Each structure stands twice: as structure tokens, then as C-alpha cells.
Amino acid sequence: MCPVLPLYFKVHGALQIVSLIRFLSLLPLVSLCLQSQKQKLKLYKNQTPNTHFSKISISCFVFSFLSSMSTPSSSSSSSSIWVLSNIKLQFFGRIRRFLQSKATKKRYDPSDRFDTAKSKVEHNNKVENLETVQVMEKHKEEEEESVIMLQRTVKMLHFGSWEEKEVAAKEIEKLAKEDVKVRKLITELGVVPVLVSMVASPVASRRRAGLTALIHLADGTYTNKALIVEAGILSKLPKTIDLVDESTTSKLVELLLSLSSLANTQFPLAILDFLPLLRNILEKGSSFDTKNSCLGALHNLSTVLENACPLVSSGVVPILLEVSSIKEISEKALATLGNLSVTLMGKKTIENNSMVPETFIEILSWEDKPKCQELSVYILMILAHQSSLQRKKMAQAGIVPVLLEVVLLGSNLAQKRAMKLLQWFKDERQTKMGPHSGPQTPRFAMGSPVNQREAKEGKRLMKSLVKQSLNRNMEIITQRANAAGESSKLKSLIISTSSKSLPY
């Protein structure tokens, strides 16, 4: 073996170590150069359109630096060159991975996200504008189709056969459901007289189609209602419902309820020829909904004082008194009777009926119907005002305990009216009724023995009635509260009190 080889290998290894130490000592300088190059790239970022400029410039800089570093060592052996080449490759690999990570982060820059969001908003706006245009075009097409349909329907209604008129009436019913403007437009085309003539037809389906179309045309517009009345609908209605089925009767009453709202407008109803029809519907076994609509029409008419005379003359008062005893439809009947009772003719008719005042006293006990209690005690106040005969009839029918019950358990308005009525009965016993309201009775001298005996008797009777009524009412209250154990205590408390504690 050659003695020179060991020396060669020692020198070669030492050179490799020296080259590696030299390269590692220059790494901080390389990092500083890279940082300065990165800052320059930031300054020229907006001016450089090429996205690969940073990668190329940094790579060139590192390559030139490593080349200059390797120049002094060109005299070294081939093994040292191979080691430096390996180190360069590793360094370039790390630089490549570093640049790739930077490019990935730059891809999600906030400005890019803002541009993306802005483009999405613009796209959504374009889509919305396109949809709006499409909707407007569709709506325009539908309007054109409805106009064509309306023209064809009106032509069919005026010049077609009875079967075609019936079909046209059903189409008008559908079109009238859309809008008030459409209803007025249809009415201006002169369809009302034809529909009114269909109502007078003996054919049930034709009559029903005409009634339904008129009901929808009259909905929400007094002008259309007035035009229907002027077309003579009231004189063409049947007088009875014997030859009319239940569905047609319901449509008739619904139309009359709608037209009766003209009573308080500038288009009052000149004639009330349909009152026998309403009375006949209330007398027959119609449904509660039909009767309630019929009572609503009568109530609208009774709000005008001029209509009181024809209403009373038509004989609706006895029927209203009978209907008022039915809880489901009593409210409208009592309201109508209240409007009629303020007139002299209506009051006399109600007073002379055999069901008065027992019917109204019975209604006062309906605790689940506070509105009916208020209306009933209102009618009783009107009947009892300046009428000793009616007060006597009410007292004989046992109104005082019922009024006390209303005072304790009724609504606020019913309590006030009941206390006022009780005040009249109490003042009548004491013969001290004031001249401004209530019954008027002659006065006696306070010092006479007869007056003293009557006053004592009246006080004793009033105390007894108060105790009985309060005991009864407290028993009802305790039963409702399921407090039977405390009933005796409450009774003793009530018995110990005097009539002076009453609010009237």
C-alpha cells in the first residue's frame, strides 16, 4: 500500500470539514440577504405583475452566493465538490418549500377574499334583477290574460245563453275575489242588471250563481252595493223561503246583510220589502249562522230611527223576544230590541208582550254572557223609567235578587246599570225619587205615622232581600272556589253587615 494514500485521505477529510464549517458560518449572512431581498420584493409588489418574480430573484441570489462561496474551494478535490453540490441541493429544496408555503398563504389574502365577496354580491344582484324582470313580465302577462278573460266573460254574460250566463257568473265570482279595483271595474261594465235578473230565475243553480257573484261584487265597496240596490234586487227577492233550499237561503241572507250596511250611509235603503223574508227565516228552522246573519241585517236597519216603525209593523218584535232566549244568537236580538225600545212605538210593543219582563230577568242570570246581561239590564232600565206598572211587574217577577247578583258578579257596565235600577226601587220604597231620572211618584210628609210605618217596612224588607241575595251569591262563590269549609264563616260575616254597605 502506498504511504501517500493515508495522508491523502486525511487531507481530503480535513478539507471537507473546513468547507462545511465555512458554509455554516456564512448561513447568518445568507438569511440577512434573504430578508433584505424580501423587503425589496414587498416594496415592488404592486409594480411587478409577474407572480414568480420573487421566486426567481431569491433563487438567483442564493445561487450566485453559493457559487461565489464555492469558487475559492475549486482547487479542492472532487469529493469536496460533491459534498458542496449535495448541500446546495438541500438548500434549494428548502428554499423551494419556503416559497411554495408563501404562495399558498398569499392565495388566501384578505384583498382576494374581498374581491371574491364583491363578485358574489354583484352576481346575486344580477340574479335578483333578472328575477324581478321575470316576475314583472309574468305579472304583466297575467294581467293581459285576466283582461282578455274579463272581456270574454262580460260578452258571454250579456249575449250568451242562460247556461253561458251561469258559467260567466262563476267566472265573475272568481275575478271579484282578487281586488276592490277589479270589482269596481267589473261593475262599471254593466254586469249588475244581468246578475240581478239571474237572482229572480226559478232555476236554483242559476239563482245561486247570481247571488254568489253579487255577494263578492258588494264586498268592501258601498258604490257597488248602491248599484245593486238601484238595479232592483230588493223587489226581486222571494217573500218566503218555502221554495228555496238552505244554501240559497244562506246566500240570500248574506247578501241582505251586506246591503243593510247602507242604512247609515249616503245611500239609504228606500224600501224594506225584504223584512217579511227575514222574519220568515227567523221563524223557520234555519241554522244558527243563517239566523245570526239575519239578526245582523235587522240590527243594521234598527240603528236608523226612521226604520223603527216599519220594523215594528212587520212583526219582528215577538220573534226577537223568542230568539233572545237562545244563548248562541241572543246578543244581536237584544241589541236590536234595545234600538227599538228607545222609540215610543217600539217601547209600547215590547211592554205589551207577555214575555216581558221574565225573558230579560232570565237573561240577567247568564253569567257566561256578560254582553247579554248588559243589554238586558239596559232594556229593563228603559222599560222601568217613569212606568210604575212595569216596575211592579218586575218586582213581582223577582228582579231585585237577580239585580243584586249582577251587582256582585256582573261586568262593570252591568253593575252600574243594575245599581241604578236598584236605586230606583229603593227610592220608590222611600218615596224620595229625584226629578232628573227614574220613576216619578208623589211625596208624603215625613212626620206622618203612615209614612213612618211604610219607611220601616221598606227598610225591613230591603234588609231581608239583601241578606237573602248575599247569602245566595256567597254560596255560589264558595262552591266555585271549592271552599265549602269557609262557607259558614262567610255567611256569618255577610249576615252581620247592614244594607248601608251596598254601593247604591
Steps between C-alpha positions, in 0.01 A plus 500: 500500500622840408603712797353805328135372511447533874633851484265576207196380683589702807549816294179433304292455818645815651408700192144375514469598865646845430257554210203401713607728787547785254152448353334484841671821609357678195136389561411812711626720219280305256193547720566878524529523126178308456317736739624810315399343172151426645460864608592617150243264361235650731585851378465395136205267555239723344727590209594143404229323303688168490411282802819287457733800530571441868581134446742570210681791665556321831615184323746696285636677801556180695656331199742786442592507866567129514696518176721772642537296813609200306749687281784509755466132553535411128849378565374241742437145405200357315355355824477845656317627188254212531428588866439866413270399215298286740473788747387733219228258396370473856505876536312554174242241610436691821475829309250342262282373785518843666388675182218251446365563854515877437308460176234295679454767767486773240223314321270571800581868531215719653491720193435191287217398736352850475516483121333157509222624731449805282469286193248276679292804599505628144397158376214483752383849401497398136300188587250702707459757224442221252241339727326836552479552127363150456239555773393831346469341161301212647272741687448700184411185311254400773338845487463473125349154538258623771392792279434264211314264735292788637405622153397151392305447825308828476416431136376154591292640787330761281443305179531133591235244584384432856751220537778727376383774735522259790858413405583870460355576845734242653795657317399844631492353849861385462615833355319701770698327774826662388471871580258786563617673182413192299152492658439864410627439146267203457205702630576784260467255211127467572481145637282582804158511324564164335602342832190646670282345233667165568404529869132510398542184291303189611804279433683441831854470358457815289360694797782382723766599244353851471477543879859387555633737233306793649625420851863520387440814294342674803785412732689808621345766276188703574480612137445147376243441775309811395509389135363160597214662695425736208480199269193386696638206692278561806177474302608179326576301814252231600256581780533160665754220505257214448619440145866582571763253621726561800810600299304757298345635821845543650614691188190722511558593865869564437416739218236679711747534787747665264239733350356596841824676585381779268251611768745744661658625176409751231326215313218407742259222416182661369280191537502214750303244301735224612393517868242219459778282358722564804210432737421177317863387525500561877176308542616198303752245616806654337855457626647726766735661248212591271293636788797695634551664158129578488517663845804698387301642210212596734745662740652711220153619404400574863788745543297751295201641694293538183510123452351426844142541385519256203698253711239499778216490250650195329460302821864429578479597872335175623744296292794696640378433854483127428842495336655701786449204733745292289852556628678438170321784314361709785743793481392638160131457590543693828695775324218538246237510777706764680500719189123457457422565867621861484209581269148539637349243265773245570478548876122451505526186289763351729307590819179340374666167424429221747867394507604830660663540751555128580716444191736786584520399868598150395774637276640692801602165651725409202836549664683359198343766274598840645404689183151353512471603868595857412244521219224338707539734798514793256160404354359452852617849595321647198180311580508590871563870442188696605283187489367382835316214329819356355685542829222315677515217246877481540478489879240224484723302265782514760739741330659641818700188602614453142613863481696455823668200346593705194639771729729245663598281205426694180725708278577863581234640267239248614579583863450873444169449323377248759590737787313781328192281463525387864523864603167562332334216690652613827401864446152393405467327835623809677290729274800722434561460127680801347346690207794450260468128433308187589137463599309804623275442806312737734664608825356466851571693817784343692333549837183298430458162672410329177824614338703382800342156494557469123860611539566243773329228300702591193827494692418165656404351164812639332726361773337160463543502122860611530581223747333234289671610182841532660469159662406347169782672313761410759391137483554508124840659542612250763382208288700628206810543708455152657523656841206336673675512838502879506139544388360535853754770591416700191128470570542627854708788372235595245213470752680730743513778239217744430346620176681832536817334370352457152651730237169638379 
